[in-house]
Amino acid sequence: MRYGPNVMVRIASCLLLLIPSLLLGGCSNHSDQLARAEQNFQENRYRAALDGLEDLEHHRYSLSAGERVRYDVARGMAALRLEQPREARYWLSLAREEAAQEPLALTRSMRTEIDRIMVVTDPLATTTPPSSDAGTDASAP
């Protein structure tokens, strides 16, 4: 079947209009997937949240800078709730690092919470530091 030049122009123009909408749809789909994972976390469905975030990991860099910080926080917090402290520490440290480039991505309270979690999940924090009087002589006045 042969198409005339006008039909080919119409098909081409339709495709040119369709491609950007597909690309934008893909981006909003990733944003929607992030929002669903955050909703699962809020509803204490940590495994579902983590599963959704793991599925989204390959598309993480298609998210905006602020969304990437949200992704990192959600993934770190879900891992923490699922008793995966090393994973939690990794994702929360990444969130803190990326938030340095995007200052409004984290609230002050969230920064404080991340700092607290970083200390709690630090494997070296369980060792007792030497006391300040360990080097002093007990017989000295």
SEVEXFI-123712 format. One record per residue: residue in one letter; x, y, z of N, C-alpha, C, O in turn. Coordinates in Angstrom, 2 decimals, padded with zeros to 5 digits. Layout:
ATOM aa      nX      nY      nZ     caX     caY     caZ      cX      cY      cZ      oX      oY      oZ
ATOM  A       X       Y       Z       X       Y       Z       X       Y       Z       X       Y       Z
...
This chain:
ATOM aa      nX      nY      nZ     caX     caY     caZ      cX      cY      cZ      oX      oY      oZ
ATOM  M  000.84 -001.17  000.00  000.00  000.00  000.00  000.89  001.24  000.00  001.84  001.32  000.78
ATOM  R  000.59  002.19 -000.86  001.39  003.41 -000.98  000.63  004.57 -000.35 -000.59  004.71 -000.51
ATOM  Y  001.38  005.40  000.36  000.80  006.59  000.97  001.34  007.81  000.25  002.50  007.85 -000.17
ATOM  G  000.51  008.80  000.13  000.92  010.05 -000.50  001.77  010.87  000.46  001.88  010.54  001.64
ATOM  P  002.38  011.95 -000.05  003.25  012.78  000.78  002.52  013.44  001.94  003.10  013.62  003.01
ATOM  N  001.25  013.79  001.76  000.50  014.43  002.85  000.29  013.47  004.02  000.35  013.87  005.19
ATOM  V  000.03  012.22  003.71 -000.17  011.23  004.76  001.14  011.01  005.53  001.13  010.91  006.76
ATOM  M  002.24  010.95  004.83  003.54  010.75  005.48  003.89  011.93  006.38  004.44  011.74  007.46
ATOM  V  003.56  013.13  005.95  003.81  014.31  006.77  002.96  014.25  008.03  003.44  014.59  009.11
ATOM  R  001.72  013.83  007.91  000.83  013.72  009.08  001.36  012.67  010.06  001.37  012.90  011.27
ATOM  I  001.78  011.55  009.54  002.32  010.49  010.41  003.57  011.00  011.13  003.72  010.79  012.33
ATOM  A  004.45  011.66  010.40  005.68  012.18  011.00  005.36  013.22  012.07  005.98  013.21  013.14
ATOM  S  004.41  014.10  011.81  004.08  015.13  012.81  003.42  014.50  014.03  003.65  014.96  015.15
ATOM  C  002.62  013.46  013.83  002.03  012.77  014.98  003.12  012.12  015.83  003.06  012.17  017.06
ATOM  L  004.09  011.51  015.18  005.18  010.89  015.92  006.00  011.93  016.68  006.43  011.69  017.81
ATOM  L  006.22  013.08  016.06  006.97  014.14  016.74  006.23  014.65  017.98  006.85  015.05  018.96
ATOM  L  004.90  014.63  017.93  004.12  015.03  019.09  004.05  013.92  020.14  003.95  014.20  021.33
ATOM  L  004.10  012.69  019.70  003.97  011.56  020.60  005.25  011.29  021.40  005.17  010.95  022.58
ATOM  I  006.40  011.45  020.79  007.67  011.13  021.46  007.87  011.95  022.74  008.19  011.36  023.77
ATOM  P  007.72  013.29  022.73  007.90  014.03  023.99  006.90  013.62  025.07  007.25  013.58  026.25
ATOM  S  005.68  013.31  024.67  004.70  012.92  025.69  005.08  011.57  026.30  004.85  011.35  027.49
ATOM  L  005.64  010.67  025.51  006.11  009.40  026.05  007.27  009.61  027.00  007.34  008.97  028.05
ATOM  L  008.18  010.50  026.64  009.32  010.77  027.50  008.88  011.42  028.80  009.36  011.04  029.87
ATOM  L  007.97  012.37  028.73  007.47  013.01  029.94  006.67  012.03  030.77  006.73  012.06  032.00
ATOM  G  005.94  011.17  030.12  005.18  010.15  030.83  006.09  009.22  031.60  005.77  008.80  032.71
ATOM  G  007.24  008.89  031.02  008.20  008.04  031.70  008.75  008.71  032.94  008.93  008.05  033.97
ATOM  C  009.02  009.98  032.87  009.54  010.71  034.02  008.51  010.77  035.13  008.82  010.55  036.29
ATOM  S  007.27  011.08  034.76  006.25  011.15  035.79  005.99  009.78  036.37  005.64  009.65  037.54
ATOM  N  006.17  008.73  035.55  006.01  007.37  036.05  007.04  007.09  037.13  006.72  006.47  038.14
ATOM  H  008.28  007.54  036.95  009.32  007.34  037.95  009.01  008.15  039.21  009.22  007.68  040.33
ATOM  S  008.51  009.36  039.02  008.12  010.18  040.17  006.96  009.53  040.91  006.91  009.52  042.14
ATOM  D  006.02  008.98  040.14  004.88  008.28  040.75  005.36  007.05  041.52  004.86  006.76  042.60
ATOM  Q  006.31  006.34  040.96  006.84  005.14  041.61  007.53  005.52  042.92  007.41  004.82  043.92
ATOM  L  008.25  006.63  042.92  008.87  007.12  044.15  007.81  007.48  045.17  007.93  007.14  046.35
ATOM  A  006.77  008.17  044.74  005.69  008.56  045.65  005.00  007.33  046.24  004.65  007.32  047.42
ATOM  R  004.79  006.29  045.42  004.18  005.05  045.93  005.07  004.39  046.98  004.58  003.90  048.00
ATOM  A  006.36  004.39  046.74  007.29  003.80  047.71  007.26  004.60  049.03  007.26  004.01  050.11
ATOM  E  007.23  005.92  048.92  007.14  006.74  050.13  005.83  006.50  050.86  005.80  006.48  052.09
ATOM  Q  004.75  006.32  050.11  003.45  006.03  050.72  003.49  004.68  051.44  002.98  004.55  052.55
ATOM  N  004.10  003.68  050.80  004.25  002.37  051.45  005.03  002.49  052.75  004.69  001.86  053.74
ATOM  F  006.08  003.31  052.73  006.87  003.50  053.94  006.02  004.14  055.03  006.05  003.71  056.18
ATOM  Q  005.26  005.17  054.67  004.40  005.86  055.64  003.36  004.92  056.24  002.94  005.09  057.39
ATOM  E  002.96  003.93  055.46  001.96  002.95  055.92  002.61  001.72  056.56  001.97  000.68  056.71
ATOM  N  003.89  001.85  056.93  004.65  000.79  057.60  004.78 -000.48  056.76  004.93 -001.57  057.30
ATOM  R  004.71 -000.34  055.46  004.93 -001.47  054.56  006.34 -001.33  053.99  006.54 -000.99  052.82
ATOM  Y  007.30 -001.59  054.85  008.70 -001.33  054.52  009.22 -002.23  053.41  009.98 -001.77  052.56
ATOM  R  008.83 -003.49  053.40  009.29 -004.40  052.35  008.76 -003.95  051.00  009.50 -003.95  050.02
ATOM  A  007.48 -003.55  050.93  006.91 -003.07  049.66  007.62 -001.78  049.22  007.88 -001.58  048.04
ATOM  A  007.91 -000.91  050.17  008.62  000.34  049.86  010.00  000.02  049.29  010.40  000.58  048.27
ATOM  L  010.72 -000.86  049.95  012.07 -001.20  049.50  012.04 -001.89  048.13  012.89 -001.62  047.29
ATOM  D  011.07 -002.77  047.92  010.95 -003.43  046.62  010.72 -002.42  045.50  011.33 -002.51  044.44
ATOM  G  009.84 -001.45  045.75  009.57 -000.42  044.75  010.78  000.44  044.48  011.04  000.80  043.33
ATOM  L  011.52  000.75  045.51  012.72  001.57  045.35  013.82  000.80  044.63  014.55  001.37  043.82
ATOM  E  013.95 -000.49  044.93  014.95 -001.29  044.22  014.62 -001.37  042.73  015.52 -001.35  041.90
ATOM  D  013.33 -001.47  042.40  012.92 -001.48  040.99  013.25 -000.16  040.30  013.56 -000.13  039.11
ATOM  L  013.18  000.91  041.06  013.42  002.25  040.52  014.91  002.60  040.43  015.27  003.58  039.78
ATOM  E  015.76  001.82  041.06  017.18  002.17  041.15  017.83  002.42  039.79  018.63  003.34  039.66
ATOM  H  017.50  001.64  038.77  018.11  001.81  037.45  017.71  003.14  036.80  018.38  003.61  035.88
ATOM  H  016.63  003.73  037.28  016.14  004.99  036.71  016.36  006.16  037.67  015.82  007.25  037.47
ATOM  R  017.14  005.93  038.70  017.36  006.94  039.74  017.88  008.26  039.18  017.47  009.33  039.63
ATOM  Y  018.76  008.20  038.20  019.34  009.43  037.68  018.42  010.16  036.70  018.76  011.24  036.23
ATOM  S  017.27  009.59  036.39  016.29  010.32  035.60  015.40  011.17  036.51  014.61  011.98  036.03
ATOM  L  015.53  010.98  037.83  014.79  011.79  038.79  015.49  013.14  038.96  016.68  013.27  038.68
ATOM  S  014.74  014.12  039.41  015.35  015.42  039.70  016.28  015.27  040.91  016.23  014.27  041.61
ATOM  A  017.11  016.28  041.15  018.05  016.22  042.27  017.31  016.07  043.60  017.72  015.28  044.45
ATOM  G  016.24  016.80  043.77  015.44  016.69  045.00  014.79  015.33  045.15  014.71  014.79  046.25
ATOM  E  014.34  014.77  044.03  013.73  013.43  044.07  014.77  012.37  044.38  014.47  011.39  045.06
ATOM  R  015.99  012.55  043.90  017.06  011.59  044.23  017.35  011.59  045.72  017.60  010.54  046.31
ATOM  V  017.33  012.76  046.33  017.54  012.83  047.78  016.39  012.13  048.49  016.61  011.37  049.43
ATOM  R  015.16  012.38  048.04  013.99  011.69  048.62  014.13  010.18  048.46  013.83  009.42  049.38
ATOM  Y  014.58  009.73  047.28  014.79  008.31  047.01  015.80  007.74  048.01  015.55  006.70  048.63
ATOM  D  016.93  008.42  048.17  017.98  007.95  049.06  017.48  007.85  050.50  017.76  006.87  051.20
ATOM  V  016.75  008.87  050.95  016.22  008.87  052.31  015.22  007.73  052.48  015.30  006.99  053.46
ATOM  A  014.30  007.59  051.55  013.29  006.53  051.66  013.95  005.16  051.66  013.57  004.28  052.44
ATOM  R  014.94  004.98  050.80  015.61  003.67  050.73  016.39  003.41  052.01  016.37  002.29  052.53
ATOM  G  017.07  004.42  052.51  017.81  004.25  053.76  016.92  003.98  054.95  017.22  003.12  055.78
ATOM  M  015.82  004.70  055.04  014.91  004.51  056.17  014.21  003.16  056.10  014.00  002.51  057.13
ATOM  A  013.83  002.73  054.90  013.20  001.41  054.75  014.20  000.32  055.14  013.83 -000.63  055.84
ATOM  A  015.44  000.45  054.71  016.47 -000.53  055.08  016.67 -000.55  056.59  016.85 -001.61  057.18
ATOM  L  016.65  000.61  057.21  016.81  000.70  058.66  015.68 -000.04  059.36  015.92 -000.80  060.30
ATOM  R  014.45  000.16  058.91  013.29 -000.51  059.51  013.32 -002.02  059.30  012.77 -002.78  060.10
ATOM  L  013.98 -002.45  058.22  014.10 -003.88  057.93  015.39 -004.46  058.51  015.80 -005.56  058.14
ATOM  E  016.00 -003.72  059.43  017.20 -004.14  060.14  018.36 -004.47  059.21  019.01 -005.51  059.33
ATOM  Q  018.59 -003.56  058.28  019.73 -003.64  057.36  020.58 -002.38  057.56  020.58 -001.50  056.71
ATOM  P  021.30 -002.30  058.69  021.98 -001.06  059.04  023.04 -000.62  058.04  023.21  000.58  057.83
ATOM  R  023.76 -001.55  057.43  024.80 -001.15  056.46  024.17 -000.51  055.24  024.66  000.50  054.73
ATOM  E  023.07 -001.10  054.76  022.35 -000.52  053.62  021.79  000.85  053.99  021.87  001.81  053.22
ATOM  A  021.21  000.93  055.18  020.64  002.20  055.64  021.71  003.28  055.68  021.51  004.40  055.21
ATOM  R  022.84  002.93  056.23  023.95  003.88  056.35  024.42  004.34  054.97  024.70  005.53  054.78
ATOM  Y  024.51  003.42  054.03  024.95  003.77  052.68  023.99  004.79  052.05  024.43  005.84  051.57
ATOM  W  022.70  004.47  052.04  021.73  005.33  051.35  021.55  006.67  052.06  021.37  007.69  051.40
ATOM  L  021.60  006.67  053.38  021.45  007.93  054.10  022.69  008.81  053.94  022.57  010.04  053.88
ATOM  S  023.86  008.20  053.87  025.06  009.02  053.63  025.03  009.59  052.22  025.47  010.72  052.00
ATOM  L  024.50  008.83  051.28  024.33  009.33  049.91  023.33  010.49  049.88  023.55  011.48  049.19
ATOM  A  022.26  010.36  050.63  021.26  011.45  050.71  021.90  012.71  051.27  021.69  013.80  050.76
ATOM  R  022.68  012.54  052.32  023.34  013.70  052.94  024.32  014.35  051.97  024.40  015.58  051.89
ATOM  E  025.04  013.54  051.23  026.00  014.06  050.25  025.29  014.80  049.11  025.70  015.89  048.73
ATOM  E  024.24  014.20  048.58  023.52  014.84  047.48  022.75  016.08  047.95  022.57  017.02  047.18
ATOM  A  022.31  016.08  049.19  021.60  017.24  049.72  022.54  018.43  049.87  022.08  019.57  049.92
ATOM  A  023.83  018.20  049.94  024.79  019.30  049.99  024.71  020.13  048.71  024.94  021.33  048.72
ATOM  Q  024.38  019.46  047.60  024.22  020.15  046.32  022.82  020.73  046.15  022.60  021.60  045.31
ATOM  E  021.89  020.25  046.93  020.47  020.65  046.85  020.01  020.99  048.27  019.31  020.19  048.90
ATOM  P  020.39  022.17  048.79  020.19  022.50  050.21  018.75  022.41  050.71  018.53  022.13  051.89
ATOM  L  017.78  022.63  049.87  016.39  022.60  050.32  015.78  021.20  050.26  014.60  021.02  050.56
ATOM  A  016.57  020.21  049.87  016.04  018.85  049.71  015.78  018.17  051.05  014.95  017.26  051.13
ATOM  L  016.48  018.59  052.11  016.28  018.01  053.43  015.92  019.09  054.44  016.50  020.18  054.42
ATOM  T  014.98  018.78  055.29  014.66  019.71  056.38  015.74  019.59  057.45  016.52  018.63  057.46
ATOM  R  015.79  020.55  058.32  016.77  020.53  059.42  016.55  019.29  060.30  017.51  018.64  060.71
ATOM  S  015.28  018.96  060.58  015.01  017.79  061.42  015.43  016.50  060.73  015.90  015.57  061.38
ATOM  M  015.27  016.44  059.40  015.69  015.23  058.68  017.20  015.12  058.67  017.74  014.02  058.79
ATOM  R  017.90  016.25  058.53  019.37  016.22  058.60  019.83  015.72  059.98  020.75  014.92  060.09
ATOM  T  019.17  016.22  061.01  019.50  015.80  062.38  019.24  014.31  062.55  020.05  013.61  063.16
ATOM  E  018.12  013.83  062.03  017.79  012.40  062.12  018.81  011.55  061.37  019.23  010.50  061.87
ATOM  I  019.21  011.98  060.19  020.22  011.24  059.43  021.53  011.21  060.19  022.18  010.17  060.26
ATOM  D  021.93  012.34  060.76  023.17  012.37  061.55  023.10  011.40  062.73  024.07  010.72  063.03
ATOM  R  021.95  011.35  063.39  021.76  010.44  064.52  021.87  008.98  064.06  022.52  008.16  064.71
ATOM  I  021.22  008.67  062.94  021.24  007.30  062.42  022.65  006.92  061.99  023.06  005.77  062.16
ATOM  M  023.39  007.86  061.43  024.76  007.57  061.01  025.61  007.15  062.21  026.45  006.26  062.09
ATOM  V  025.40  007.77  063.34  026.15  007.41  064.55  025.69  006.04  065.06  026.51  005.19  065.40
ATOM  V  024.39  005.84  065.10  023.84  004.58  065.62  024.24  003.38  064.76  024.47  002.30  065.29
ATOM  T  024.32  003.58  063.45  024.64  002.47  062.56  026.14  002.34  062.29  026.55  001.47  061.51
ATOM  D  026.94  003.17  062.90  028.39  003.10  062.71  028.94  001.86  063.41  028.84  001.76  064.63
ATOM  P  029.54  000.93  062.66  030.05 -000.28  063.30  031.19 -000.01  064.28  031.43 -000.81  065.18
ATOM  L  031.88  001.10  064.12  032.96  001.43  065.04  032.46  002.12  066.30  033.20  002.24  067.28
ATOM  A  031.23  002.56  066.30  030.69  003.27  067.46  030.43  002.32  068.62  030.25  002.79  069.74
ATOM  T  030.41  001.03  068.39  030.14  000.07  069.47  031.36 -000.17  070.34  031.24 -000.70  071.44
ATOM  T  032.54  000.21  069.85  033.74  000.04  070.67  033.82  001.18  071.67  033.49  002.32  071.34
ATOM  T  034.25  000.88  072.85  034.34  001.90  073.89  035.65  002.65  073.73  036.73  002.05  073.71
ATOM  P  035.56  003.99  073.61  036.81  004.76  073.50  037.57  004.73  074.82  036.96  004.57  075.88
ATOM  P  038.88  004.87  074.76  039.64  004.87  076.03  039.23  006.06  076.88  038.97  007.15  076.38
ATOM  S  039.18  005.83  078.17  038.78  006.92  079.06  039.92  007.94  079.15  041.08  007.60  078.91
ATOM  S  039.58  009.16  079.50  040.58  010.23  079.54  041.58  010.04  080.67  042.68  010.57  080.59
ATOM  D  041.23  009.30  081.71  042.15  009.12  082.84  042.88  007.79  082.76  043.52  007.39  083.73
ATOM  A  042.80  007.09  081.62  043.46  005.79  081.49  044.99  005.92  081.54  045.67  004.99  081.99
ATOM  G  045.51  007.02  081.10  046.96  007.19  081.05  047.53  007.80  082.32  048.75  007.95  082.42
ATOM  T  046.72  008.15  083.28  047.25  008.78  084.49  047.59  007.72  085.52  047.01  006.64  085.53
ATOM  D  048.52  008.03  086.35  048.96  007.11  087.40  047.98  007.19  088.57  047.68  008.28  089.05
ATOM  A  047.49  006.07  089.00  046.51  006.02  090.08  047.09  006.48  091.42  046.35  006.93  092.29
ATOM  S  048.43  006.38  091.58  049.04  006.77  092.85  049.33  008.27  092.90  049.66  008.81  093.96
ATOM  A  049.20  008.96  091.74  049.49  010.40  091.74  048.37  011.13  092.43  047.21  010.75  092.31
ATOM  P  048.72  012.21  093.18  047.68  012.97  093.90  046.77  013.74  093.01  045.86  014.42  093.49
